[in-house]
Amino acid sequence: MGDLLQLGGTPLPLWASILLVVAASGLVAVSAHWTVESATRVARDLGISGSLVGLTVVAAGTSAPEFSVTLMAAFEGRGSISIGNVVGSNIFNLGFILGSVALIKPLQTDPLIVWRDGSVLAVATIALFAFVGMDLSLDRGEGLVLFAALILYLWYLVPSRRRFLEGSPPLVGEQTSRGDSLRPVAIDLVRLAGSLLMIVVAAQMLIYGGTSLATSLGLSDWVIGVTIIAAGTSLPEFATSLAAVVKGRYGISLGNIIGSDIFNVLGVLGLTGMIRTVEVEPAATASLAGLCVMVLITLLFMRTGWRLSRREGLLLIALASVRWILDLAWRA
């Protein structure tokens, strides 16, 4: 397990690891608040709905920790951490994050996001299971297929902009007149980039401290990737989505979670697979199957009444908890 620490550097003492985790969590929370505010202003300046901003700009930014850790682990030959990080992050996003958001405040869903973006996520997840679950590897050709699918998805979103605007409610605090005094979009974009960068740095701090703690427990590469590191890299999505729903910006909250999961599978793993073939442990098959089930159940819950209730949120948290318990059973 010694070379695992290359992901974060020299291991820290227990007290330092705990302190680093606490400090990083606070920094992520503050950064998430700024991210939601900046993303809202960008959406208003450009006349784009919160849903579209959440699905693209915010989702890509909050997926940056997954990308950096996944790519780094792949280059170090730690395929189980590389793919396990994405699988665990998506389970964490749909189970713990979306479930927690719904527990705090029932979440109104958007039919367009459920049918279009939810379908993309479902197909991408099933494709990942087919690619990795059968031979326990993701090769360059499979990575190319995933990444090409992301390009096609983003290309499709551009002409869908008008439908987003027609079908999405205005953002909280949004002015109805474009003639109102607005901040220059360039300044808002810089602030958004800065807040996303802070989230990435804070997440890396969290991963460093969390990896030191997990390694001392003797966990396997897959378990570390699908649980501890996955939770660390998912913290930006949690803080951003929670801050957005508290402010009543459901489009950013829901779009961030669904969009981030799409970016994780198609973008993060697609690009990683294109660069280098990644191999995983046999435990990956069960986790990938669990992720497929989680995605389908989440979409079903989002479709019922076009809202995610507190009861459904609690069930998502329970499903994610069961998946974590089963993954920890592979700790040997």
N, C-alpha and C positions, 0 to 999 in steps of 0.2 A: 504493500500500500504506500510505500515511501514516495514513489514517483508521482502518485496522485497529487501530492502537494505542489507539484509544478504549476497546477492551476491557480494556486493562490500565493505561492512562495513559501518562505519558512513558516512552519506551524507556530501558532501563538499559544501562550499559557492560557489556561481555562478562563481566568478572570478577564484577560485581555480580549478573548474571543467573545465573551458575553457582552462586554462593554462595547466592542465594535458592532455587534449585532444591534444593540439598542440604539447606538448613535446613527447607524445606517438607516434603521427603520424610521427614525425621526426625520432624517434628511429626505427620504423618499416621500414621506407624507407632505412635507412642505413643498417639495418639487412638484408633486402631483397637483396640489392646489394651483400653482402657477401654470402648470400645463393646461388644466381645464380652462382657466381664465384666458390664456393666450390663444388656445384653440378656438374658443368662442369668438374672440375678436377677429381672428383670421377668417372664420366662417362668415361673420357679419360683413367684414370688409370686402370679401370676394363674392358675397351673395350665395354661399354654399351652405347646405343644411348641416346641422350638428352630426347627423347620422353619417354623412359622407366623410366629414373630417375625422370622425371616430374610426371609420373603417379603413382610412388610408393614412393620413399624417400621424395621428396619435397612435394607431395600431402599429405602424412601422417603428415609431420611436420607442414604444414600450416593449417591442420585440428585440430591440438592440442588445439587451443583456443576454437573451437566449442565443442570439447570433454569435456574440463574442465568445461565450463559453463553449457553445457547440463546435465552432470552428477551431478554437484552441485545443479542445479535447481531441478532435479528429486528427489534427496534426501531430499530437502526442501519442496517437495510436490507441486512445481510450474511447473506442466506438460506443461502448455501453453507456458511458457518461454523455457522449455527444448526442446520441439519439434519445437516451433516457431522459435527458434534460428537457427536450421538446415534448415528449410524450407526457412526462410528469407535469410540465407547465400547463399543457392543454387540459389535463384532468383537473389540475388545481384551479385553472381559470373558470371552467364550466361548473365544477363542483363547489369548491370553497368560496371562490370570489362571487360568481353569479348567485349562488345560493345565499351567501351572506348579504349581498345587496338586496335580494328579494326579502330576506328576513327583516331588514331595517325598514324597507319601504317597497311594497309591491311594485313590480316593474312593468310598465306598459310596453308592449312589444309592437314592432312594425311589420305588417304582412310582407312588405318588400324585402326587409332584411331576413325574415324567416324563410321565405320561399327561394329567394335568389341567393343571398349570401350564405344562408344556412345549408342550402343544397350544395353549394361549392365546398363548404367545410365538410359535409358528410361524404361527398365523393372523394375529396382529397384524403380524408382519414382512412377510408376503405382502401384507397389505392396504396397508401403507406403500409397498411396491414398486409396487402398482397405482395408488395415489394420486399418488405423486411421480414414479415412473419414466416414466409415460406423457406427462405435460405439464410436467414439471420444476417443479412447484409444489404447495404444500399450502394449500388454501383453508379458509375458515371452516367450511363444511359438512363437509369431510373431517376437520378438527380436532375438530368436535363428535362425529362418529362414533367417533373414537378415544377421546376422553375419556369418552363414554357407555359404551363398552366397558369402560374401567377401573372405572367405578362399578359396573357389573354384576358384574365379576370380584370386586371387594372385597365386594360384597353376598353373593356366593356363598360366600366364604371363611368368613363368620360361622357359618352352620349346619354348615360342614365342620370346625369346631373339634373336635368329639368324635372324628371319624374321624382327625384328625391325632394326637390324644392316644392313640388306640387303636393306630395304626400306627407311631408313632415311638418309638424307644428313649429312656429317660430321659437327661437331660443329665448330663454328667460332673460329679460332685460334688453332684448333686441329691439332696435328702433325700426319702425316700419318704413321710414323714408330714407332712401339712399342719399338724400341731400343733407341729412343731419351730419353734424360734426363727428367724423370718425378718425381714429388713429391711423397714420400711414401704415399700409399693409407691410411694408418692409420692416418697420420697427416691431410690429406684432410677430412677424416671422422670426426675427432675431430672438425675441423673448421666448417664443415657443421652442426654438432650437436650443437656447440656453437652459430652459427648464428640463427638456428631454435629456440633455447632456448631464445635468445634475442627477437625474434619475438613474442614468447608466452608471455613473461613478458610485452612487450610493448602493446600487445593486451589486456592483463588484466588491465593495467593502463587505456587504452582507454575505456574499458567497465565500469570501476569504475566511470570515469568522465562522460561518456555518460549516465549511469544509473541514476546518481544524477540529471542530467539535465532533463531526461525524466520523472522521478518520480515527479518532481516539477510541471509537466504539467498535472498530473492526468491521464496518459494513462493506459489502461488495460494491464494485464500480456501478452496476446497474441500480442498486438500491440508493446509493448516494445521488446518482444522477436523477432518478425518477422521484425522489422525495426531498432531501435537504436542498440540493442545488436548484431543483425545479421550483421549490417554494421561494427561494431567494430571487430567482429571475422573474417570478410571477408577481412579486411585490409591487412593481410599478403598475401593472394592470389593476391590482387590487386597490391601491391608493387612488389612482386616476379614476377608476369606475365608481368608487365610493364617493369621492369628492364630487363627481359629476351628478350622481343620482341625488345626493343631498341638496344640490343646487337646482334640482328639477330638470337637468339636462339629460334626459333619458336616451336621446339619440347618441350622444357621445359615449355614455356608459355602455350601452348595449353594443354599439358599433365597435367600440374599443375591444371588447372581449371577443366577439366573433371575428373581427378583422385581425386581431392579434393571433388567434389560433390559426387562421388561414395563412398569415405571414409565416408563422412558425413552421408549418408543414411544407407549404409550397416554396417559400422564400428561404428560410434558414436551412432546412434539410435539403432543399433542392440545390442551392448553391454549394453547400457542404459536400453533397454527393458528387456534384460536377467536378469539384476540385480533387476529391480523394474518396476511394471506396471505403466505406465504414462498415465494420463488423460488430455484432452485439452478442450478448449472452443469451442462452435459451429462455431465460426468464422474460425476455422482451415480448415473446409471442402472447403470453397471457395479458400483459399490460396493454399491448396494442389492441387486443380484442376488447379489453375493458374500456379503452378509450372510444372505440367504435360504438359500444353500447351507450356510453355516457353522452356522446354527441346525439345519437338518435333519440334518447330519452329527453334530453334538453330541448331539442327542436319540438318534440311532442308537447312538452309542458308550455313552451312559448306559443304554440298554436292554439291551445285550449283557452278560449276567451280572449285571445290576443293580450294576455298579461301573464306575468310570472308571480304567483301568489306566495305568501309566506310558507304555506304547507309544502308547495312544490320546491321552494328554496331549501327547506329543511331536508326534503328527500334527496336533493342534489348533494347537500353536504354529507348526508349519510352514505350515499353511494361512493363519493370520493374518499370518505374515511375507510370504508370497507376495502377499496382498492389499495389504499396506503397500507392497511394491515396485511393484506395479502402480499404486497411487494416486500414488506419488512420480513416476511416469512422466508424470503430468499437471501437473508443476510449472511449465510454461511459462505 
